[in-house]
Amino acid sequence: MFYRENGQFKTSYRADQQILPIKQDRIALFTLLAIAFLAVPMMASDYTFRAILIPFLIFSLAAVGVNILVGYCGQISLGSGAFMAVGAYAAYNFFVRIEGMPLLVALILGGVCAMFFGILFGLPSLRVKGLYLAVATLAAQFFADWMFLRIQWFTNNSPSGSVSVSNLQVFGFSLESPLSKYLFCLSVLAVIALLAKNLVRGAVGREWMAIRDMDVAAAVIGIRPMYAKLTAFAVSSFIVGVAGALWGFIYLGAWEPAAFSVDQSFRLLFMVIIGGMGSIMGSFFGAAFIVLLPIFLNQFLPFLASLIGVDISTAGIAHAELMVFGGLIVWFLIVEPHGLAKLWSIAKQKLRLWPFPH
């Protein structure tokens, strides 16, 4: 009843093709942004910023990048952690080696370096696909781990590979407090997510989806597979590289190559699969699921153990958390293989007709 587009007439092609054609969606988005930028900073604690909100924002940004490659273009990648590492270490070198380098410019340059790295390891996609492409991108992960651990120039001659940054500023504003870090990550995420949404709705995005659905038919109708695949790798790697730089600079502050291990690559892939492949909104759902569920289980499992009178150690709780987390992922993929974004889409369609029968 409240989610009807009755009486909302479009008088131009531009109005009909806007990102949110339904008025209620635009109101909901602006309300959500107002809550994120205004209400959350007034209510959240420093712990909430550090442990939940900042990781969620950075993972959402990285999931958007992975979704462009995996969900929209159909190119399976297991090297997202490597692209994050390249973005983080490249931004670090620009930041510490060039006097007066602005943080924002360093982050962008880190994303550009990750873009070229992604294009390099995206070249096998021109000849192989599926599992073979996943193995080829996995090679990027092992190569990045070796490169940042063994070549000390990338870590400013640090023998352990560990680097650190401090005194971060953007436009003269300090980024030392959790609130300022949260607002900075939120601003970067909002801008890049908007650009990504417009990109996948345009001609380039339609080429990616054509390659994903059937690359042979796409080539027959004039789409260049090489251009489509490499642009998907470039855009995806750039966004993931910026997310990696934010992960190192904003969230960690000091990091080593192990911070961008293959576990990060699998975690990002799980976010895309659970949230919904081929959906920008699904990237946010998947990031929320991966970030919030372990925190919930960490609080709920000890409470459940105390209720049933079972004496369980901290290590046992940690193992049970991993088992429950993995089981929920498998169960969810069986029940709804199209992800949380599909459930969200179904709910919106039902609201359009409620309370009438479907």
Residue pairs with C-beta under 8 A, 6 or more apart in sequence:
1 354
1 355
2 24
2 351
3 22
3 24
3 348
3 351
3 352
3 354
4 352
5 21
5 22
5 23
5 24
5 352
8 21
8 22
8 23
10 16
10 21
15 21
17 201
19 197
19 198
19 201
20 26
20 29
33 190
36 186
37 183
37 186
40 53
40 182
41 179
41 182
41 183
44 53
44 182
46 178
46 179
49 178
49 179
49 181
49 182
50 178
51 295
52 291
52 292
52 295
53 182
54 178
54 181
54 182
54 185
54 250
54 251
55 251
55 291
56 287
56 288
56 291
56 292
57 182
57 185
57 186
57 189
58 185
58 243
58 246
58 247
58 250
58 251
59 243
59 267
59 268
59 271
59 287
59 290
59 291
60 189
60 193
60 283
60 284
60 287
60 288
61 185
61 188
61 189
61 192
61 193
61 239
61 242
61 243
61 246
62 80
62 84
62 239
62 240
62 243
62 244
62 247
62 268
62 271
63 268
63 271
63 272
63 275
63 283
63 284
63 286
63 287
64 192
64 193
64 196
64 239
64 280
64 283
65 80
65 83
65 196
65 235
65 236
65 237
65 238
65 239
65 240
65 243
66 77
66 80
66 236
66 240
66 268
66 269
66 271
66 272
66 283
67 272
67 275
67 277
67 278
67 279
67 280
67 282
67 283
68 196
68 199
68 200
68 208
68 232
68 235
68 236
68 239
69 75
69 77
69 232
69 233
69 236
70 76
70 77
70 269
70 272
70 277
71 272
71 276
71 277
71 278
71 279
71 282
72 200
72 205
72 208
72 209
72 212
72 232
72 278
73 208
73 209
73 211
73 212
73 228
73 229
73 232
73 236
74 208
74 211
74 212
74 213
75 122
75 125
75 129
75 133
75 229
75 232
75 233
76 129
76 130
76 131
76 133
76 134
76 137
77 133
77 134
77 137
77 236
77 265
77 269
78 134
78 135
78 137
78 138
78 141
78 262
78 265
78 266
78 269
79 118
79 121
79 137
79 138
79 139
79 140
79 141
79 144
79 265
80 240
80 264
80 265
80 268
80 269
81 141
81 144
81 260
81 261
81 262
81 263
81 264
81 265
81 268
82 117
82 121
82 140
82 141
82 143
82 144
82 145
82 260
82 265
83 114
83 117
83 118
83 140
83 236
83 237
83 240
83 241
83 244
84 114
84 240
84 241
84 243
84 244
84 247
84 260
84 264
85 144
85 145
85 148
85 244
85 257
85 259
85 260
86 110
86 113
86 114
86 117
86 144
86 237
86 241
86 244
87 107
87 110
87 111
87 113
87 114
87 240
87 241
87 242
87 243
87 244
87 245
88 110
88 241
88 244
88 245
88 247
88 248
88 249
88 255
88 259
88 260
89 110
89 148
89 154
89 155
89 163
89 248
90 109
90 110
90 112
90 113
90 114
90 241
90 245
91 106
91 107
91 109
91 110
91 111
91 245
91 248
91 249
92 106
92 110
92 156
92 163
92 165
92 245
92 248
92 249
93 154
93 156
94 101
94 105
94 106
94 109
94 110
95 101
95 103
95 106
95 165
95 249
96 156
96 165
97 156
102 170
103 168
103 169
103 170
103 175
103 249
104 170
104 171
106 245
107 188
107 242
107 245
107 246
107 249
108 242
110 241
110 242
110 244
110 245
111 237
111 238
111 239
111 241
111 242
111 245
112 238
112 241
113 241
114 237
114 238
114 240
114 241
114 242
114 244
115 234
115 235
115 237
115 238
115 241
117 140
117 144
117 237
117 241
118 233
118 234
118 236
118 237
118 238
118 240
118 241
119 230
119 233
119 234
119 237
121 136
121 137
121 139
121 140
121 233
122 137
122 229
122 230
122 232
122 233
122 234
122 237
123 230
124 132
124 133
124 136
124 137
125 133
125 136
125 229
125 230
125 233
126 225
126 226
126 229
126 230
128 136
129 215
138 262
138 265
141 261
141 262
141 265
142 262
144 257
144 260
145 257
145 260
145 261
147 154
148 154
148 155
148 161
148 257
149 161
149 257
152 158
152 159
152 161
155 161
155 162
155 163
156 163
160 256
161 256
161 257
162 254
162 255
162 256
163 248
163 254
163 255
163 256
164 253
164 254
164 255
165 248
165 249
165 253
165 254
166 253
167 174
167 176
168 174
168 175
168 176
168 249
168 250
169 175
170 184
173 180
174 180
175 181
175 184
175 250
181 250
181 251
184 250
185 246
185 250
188 242
188 246
192 239
192 242
193 280
196 235
196 239
196 280
197 280
199 205
199 235
200 208
200 209
200 280
204 228
204 231
207 218
207 223
207 227
207 228
207 231
208 228
208 231
208 232
209 278
210 217
210 218
210 221
210 223
210 228
211 218
211 223
211 225
211 228
211 229
211 232
212 278
215 225
218 225
218 228
219 225
240 268
244 260
247 255
247 259
247 260
248 255
248 259
252 259
267 290
270 286
270 290
270 329
271 283
271 286
271 287
271 289
271 290
272 282
272 283
272 286
273 286
273 333
273 339
274 285
274 286
274 289
274 290
274 329
274 332
274 333
274 339
274 340
275 281
275 282
275 283
275 284
275 285
275 286
275 287
275 289
275 339
275 340
275 341
276 282
276 285
276 286
276 338
276 339
276 340
276 341
276 342
276 344
277 338
277 339
279 339
279 341
281 341
281 344
282 339
282 340
282 341
285 339
285 340
285 341
285 344
286 339
286 340
289 340
293 325
293 328
294 321
294 325
297 320
297 321
297 324
297 325
298 317
298 321
301 312
301 317
301 320
301 321
301 324
302 312
302 317
305 311
305 312
305 317
312 320
336 342
336 343
350 358
